[in-house]
Amino acid sequence: MKITRWLLLFFIINLCQNCVRGNVSEEDTEMKVGKNKVGKEELSYEERIEILKESIEELVKVANRDTRFHGQLPNAPRKYRNGFHEGIDFYDGFCGVKIEEGTPVLSIADGKVIRVDKQYVEISIEKRDELLAEAYNCGYTPDSTLDILRGMQVWIDHRNGIVTRYCHLSKINPGLKGEVKKGEIIGFVGGSGTKSKTPHLHFEIRIGEDFLGKGKSTDENLKLLEEIFNK
Ligand SMILES: [Zn+2]
């Protein structure tokens, strides 16, 4: 399905950047392009849009010049999770905004909240390892396990078969329900559902039954992200 530029208007996460935790070491400071614009709630909508655009530009630049970044893109290989990553990971250190525990996460577009994990309970590390081992051994990751791995989540339905998912949150905006506006704070960055607890946003764009970027090569996904976010 062709994704048009209007998605850019939607993509408003007040953070971003990206990074490559797990794939890039702490010593790779030369790759760090963050400008330390901490995403505060008092930023205006226009400022958030600008930050987002800068962040995505940096993300694509980093990914284009260092293949270690590619692990954070959609369709990147994963040992578990049916073999591929379904979203984009935004970590601190490689984009235009500082990302830390509690950085606000905003809805990228108007839409309807269809899932909000206000009663979220973190799974134990032991149980998590057990589920992962199960998935690894059988070569298939059940949806219930995938769901646990995403931690505390918010899902927003933007209609036309497009749903966005915001995962690994540390907290959800207590008043969140029903219809939301683009730019509305829906939650805060965290590390729920992850083993390391390194704060980051796992962000998915779902198109129908699939995730954006499914089946595409790294180059194709980079081009797609460029088209969506950099134009
Ligand atoms: Zn992820």
Residues whose N, C-alpha, C, O or C-beta is under 5 A from the ligand:
A	BS01	ZN	I88 D89 H202
